[in-house]
Amino acid sequence: IGMQKNTTKIWLGLILAAAFLLRFIGLGSDELIFDEGLYAFRSIGYLDYLESPYQTTPIQWFAPGDYKRTIPSESEGLPTWTHLSFHDHPPLFFLVQHMFFKIFKDSLFVSRLPSALFGLASVYLIYLIASKLINERAGLISAFIFAVSFVHTSVSRLAMMESVLFLFVLLNIYYFLKLLEDRKHWAGFGITLGLAFLTKYVAVFLIPTYFIFLIISRRDILRDRRLYYGFFITAVVFSPVIIYNIQSYKTFGHFDLQLAYLLGQKTPWPVNEFGGKTQDPLSHIWENLTAVFSLPFLITSTAGLGLAMFKKDLRKKLLLMFLVFLFIALLLTQTGSAVRFTALYIIPFTFFVGALFIYLYGKKPKMALAIFILLAAHELFFTAERVFINPPDYGVAKLDRYFDSVFKNGRPQNQPSHPNLILNNVIETYSAQYPVTLGPTGLVFDDNLATGPMLWLFSRRQYYHGVPIMTASNFNQIIRHENSVALNGFTLYFVKTDSGAPLKPTTPTDYATDLENLLIKNGETPNIIIKSGDGSSAFRVYKFSVK
């Protein structure tokens, strides 16, 4: 099944071009979904803070001065070790996003740019790995399926950890295969494994995968000390998280949120409410698999898996991927079957599909080609329909663009302040980067708005752009106590959520409704009504002045 090098390069170039288009078209205009806002807000300033009384962080625990300080410290401010990781995740994704924000400034496009670029690189790695495991034709087939799959396309378009995780997992698998060929690649293997762990703890499934593989087929490497040099390098790369958790345990009596949840430690967070196993138990796996994988894709990948198990030559070639599949399954028994975890299956599934078509092509080329064309067309439509034709739309990205048009890379003359000196320093540092272009201006928002959109739309503008914000409940309190004189001369934008908006999964409050009724009573009408994708109202924005 040898192929001419030039032909291979042309096909690979076309696959990468298709992957580029699927990942970059409209990247900055997609809706803000899942935890994008939680990650992007923190990455801008490499700031471990969520503006939440329930999921507090060391920034609140070590607060200088008298502001809700709960942990004594010899010196004011945060200890150095708190910058080594985050209270709920390893630091690498935040650091990567932070560097992109630092170069290009903050926007939805920039927040997703690392994911899109790392996703594109992952397509190429799939080609390299499949070419090593099977052959170049399998590399091209696997790379194409991976490139057009909805799972990986969507992951590459989100400001979340998975695209970066997938890249380092694939890069580590590639270096593991190189290590099998030549032990000199132990350093590359160790570094990439450490980077995978620095991105997300779930990469731990790689460890048993490798050891079982080596026990079954390459015991000679288990006796080579260079393998363990590689694992030592992994520990060195991962050491910031190790140090962070040691210091966290010494100071607070628990590790970070993820490890504390796993070990059942007592923490200030309601960790049982955060766990994927609680929100999406393993019993939901079929529902979550079919949410992101098409049925034809699941059928062909399952057929490829079955073929790899029963055909001796393929079983040997795909043993590593079978073990990846197995240990992801075992991982899900601990994490639950949330989409962000089941998405990991795209890695072994892609190779199973490639192997299936290589086998079919060897038996009945015309039939194999016809089935592949049908599957490819279906996957392209499946992806396009969800990404471009009927994408999620809750009005958040539209509201973000509206505020961009209001502030135009400037800020009001009234810079906000914060009683927490660490956070106040963030405001002073970042707001200085924006010129004063507006008179006294502020934002008031509905308390019912979900946390992710709230952080991106409002908290981001306060801490990094110097725009004063307050909740409707705080505004109503000011009005009730007749302290509105402090807001005299201000132009305020009040955002009221509606049925199409993303809301907190808690009992709704009436503060925003009360404020809206007051504005209507005073003759105010919405300055703009932002609708969601189904045509329902998501946000009503009122522009008014306090006199």
Phi, psi and omega in degrees: 000027180297148181232149176296140183300317181296320178296318178299316180297321180296312179297319179296320178298319179294321178296316180293325177295317178297319179297320179299312182297316181295332183266338187249337180297123178065022186301321183277350182256355177299155179293148173281116184226172180050228184260020182305314183295324181294322181282312185296318180302316182286328183291329183306311181253013188045058192239115181273080185205138184237009179054043185227136175281349184262323178246075182282166185223172179304335177299326176276324183290328180257021186306125178294158177075214185259006187281095172049036181288130181242343182238119178290149179219149181293332180230153179293143177100187185274136172298152183303323185296337181291345178272355184281338179203188179242162187290344185231352182208157169297165194268348195298316181299317179298321181293318178297311178300319180302317180296320178294318178297322182296324181279315190250359186070170190270133174197166178297321179299312182293325179299330183261350184301316177301319181297318181294316181292315179294325177296319178297317178296326180295325178300316179295321179295324176301317178300314182297316183292313180296326178295323178289317184288320186237278176192178185296323180297319176297324177299316180292317180298312181296318180297320180294312180300316179297318183296321185263355181297143178296321182303305186283328176298314182292319177301322182285349181254009181246143176278062181226174191284338193298319182296318177293319177301312181301319181300311184287329174296313180294320179296323179290319176299318179299315179290331175296317177296323176294323179296324178296329180277322184208121185295348182294348182271016182299325181291315178299321177298313182294318181296312183292327176294320177297320179294324176297316178294324179293341179272311182199137185298335185297347176297354180300338179299341180292327184299302178296329177303311183292316184294318178293320177301314182292323178297321183284317192235342184218065182294338179300326181288329177298336179268001182264122184296341180295332174300318183282334169299319178300315179293329175295318176299321177303314180297323179294314179297323183276356188302328177304321180288323178298312180298315180303314184288326175298313180293323178297317180294318179296324185272316188250346182085013177206162176274190178293172189302316183296312181289324178297320177297316181295321185266357179069033181281153176281126183222171175282358181257146173282072191299330181294340178276340184271334190296139176300330180294329178283316185283321181223084181294169182301333180296344179268010191298319181294318178301317182283326175297313183286349175287334185236343176248136176287156179297316176300323178294317179296321180294312182292322179291323177294321177297319178295321177297314179297319178298317181295332180283329188254347176259118190303316183294319178288327180300320179291318182291326186252016178304317181300316181289328175296320179291323174302313178302315183296314184281339168293318178300316178294324177300319182295335177294338180260326185266340191091177188251028178305151185306323181296338177267316179296337177300336178301334182297341180302332182293300179292324181303319182300318180288326177295320178296315178301316180296321180300313183288329175295318178296313181296323180295324178291335181265306182222089186304315183295317179296317180299317180295318180296315180295319180297318180298318179296315180296316181299316180296318179297316181295321177298316179292316179304317180287312182299320181298321184273333183266320188245323186276310179232063181284161174300141179208105179248010177086356184292312180296324178294317178295323178299316179294326177298314179294325175301321180289334178285313187268337173046052178059024175237186179215163178289163179286340181267095182285133179288164174226167182222140180294337175279115187296329177296313180290325178296324178294324176299314180301312182296320183292311186281323181294335179296343180280352182245133180286152176282114182236353184231155172286191180304119185217146178208167180241135175239132185226158181294128178299339185278353181297138180300155188298314182303304176300323179300315180296317183287315185285320190245304181300321177302318182287332177285306188284329186248343181245352178075034180253121179296139177225159171201156177281162177298325179296318178294321179296316179298325179295320177297316180296316182298324182268012176054040176257017185293349179301332179293342181256006179302134179087356180278144166262121184243143175246116180255128181251117177254124178285156176227189189299333183275355184272156174284124186242159176295144179278044180232173178298124183294151176257164184256005185302314182291323178296318178298318180293319179297318179298322178296317180295318179296320178299328180271010175088011180277147175232157181301135175288327177204144174246121181257127184256153176275179184297333180272007177091353179280157180290132178253314182220140168246127183248122178254134174248121183211166179241147177263127181238000000 
